[in-house]
Amino acid sequence: MLNPHMFREYDIRGIAGKDMDASDVVRIGKGIGTYLRRQGNTDITVGRDCRVTSDQYSEKLIQGLLATGCHVVDIGVCSTPVGYFSIRHLNKQGNVMVTASHNPPEYNGFKICSGVESVFGDQIQEILKLIKDEDFETGNGTVQTFDILEPYKDYLSNNISLTRSLRVGIDAGNGTAGITAVPIMKRLGCEVHDLYCEPDGSFPNHEADPTVLENMQDVIALVKEKKLDVGFGYDGDGDRIGVVDAEGNLIYGDKLMIIFSREILSRKPGATFISEVKCSKTLYDDIEKNGGRAIMWKTGHSLIKQKMKKEKAELAGEMSGHIFFSDRYFGFDDAVYASCRLLEILASSGKKISDLLADVPETVSTPEIRVECPDHIKFAVVDKVTAYFKERYDVIDIDGVRVLFPDGWGLVRASNTQPALVLRFEAMTENRLQEIKELVETVLRNIQKKMV
């Protein structure tokens, strides 16, 4: 049953019961355990999200890990950032999270760390090869349990300081972020109004994906109705943030990065920041204008973390709401921590989010646009689109192609997680936005027709 297409760029992920069954999860555990052992990492933590299959899959995963001689601390139901935190707090050599992040309820999967580094790309394919070859280490591992939620809540509460109380809305989408976000923000003195913060793996209210406007409607309504200072939405495993300002507007990752980078640069002049190819030009311009060093990089949390370490960046972020703080934190993406940092800035400045962004030049942009494209041709399609535009325009081609115009840009890149292409556009006026969009989409359509 094991579907090799589950072994993706950043993690292992598929439909439970269709792409993998319980016996496959034992084999996946053996593959991960063997990979980690051969890296010299045998003492690891295992956490899980609240999906209907996560309890069973966690049990089967641990069974496979133990059979390879790995020693496991089962940290129970928690967010992925809490899993990352557990490596540091318990001084362990890795972590596996049983989670399918923001995917619908029928999915499940595994995010892996060797040491504190995310396992991705060729390393994921290496694990698949171990499983296919049944090339497993053997041993007798041990398992124990540990409640990691209390130390995590203590750490965030003790390292964030609010100068005044704020009124906050939280929509955790019935994922795992609410169980830490609500108590932490209450400890910080906030008045908290929460929605769907009880974990429920059937996700009965909406999908736990804050990048989709539809999924943020309830917290937008809550912020407006209660006249709150800010609203937060989280994805299923708590590593991505959605933010709603006091007027009910959705604030994307690149705008959040402007707020965070300005605060950091006020304390650390010349600091380095990393963001990805989907982000607004206004972000890169703002960092440079304020004396920072801005680096545009590839999309993907594993790739961003790797680049952060190399460049010694203080902060990185993606449009999708992955925000990574090295400044005062550990450098991994944590939506609850990012929320707390925003609350700090709002409290100390006495301003609203709209005030903090009032001087950012107005542009017109699209959200991420996803165009279906089969996995086996999506990268080839992007290569051809890149070649076409390279001959005619200035482009940035570190991840797909970002076509540059004097008054805007258009992006085409292949998704690493779905059979899709991701497009985004930005311009100074609505008319110009439509012109750029039409130009890029026409070229893409013509190329796709020839390849399908």
Secondary structure, 3 states (H helix, E strand, C coil): CCCHHHECCCCEEEEECCCECHHHHHHHHHHHHHHHHHCCCCEEEEEECCCCCHHHHHHHHHHHHHHCCCEEEEEEECCHHHHHHHHHHCCCCEEEEECCCCCCCCEEEEEEEECCEECCCHHHHHHHHHHHHCCCCCCCCCEEECCCHHHHHHHHHHHCCCCCCCEEEEECCCCCCHHHHHHHHHHCCCEEEEECCCCCCCCCCCCCCCCCHHHHHHHHHHHHHHCCCEEEEECCCCCCEEEECCCCCEECHHHHHHHHHHHHHHHCCCCEEEEECCCCHHHHHHHHHCCCEEEEECCCHHHHHHHHHHHCCCEEECCCCCEEECCCCCCCECHHHHHHHHHHHHHHHCCCHHHHCCCCCCCEECCCEEEECCHHHHHHHHHHHHHHHHCCCEEECCCCEEEEECCEEEEEEECCCCCEEEEEEEECCHHHHHHHHHHHHHHHHHHHHHHC
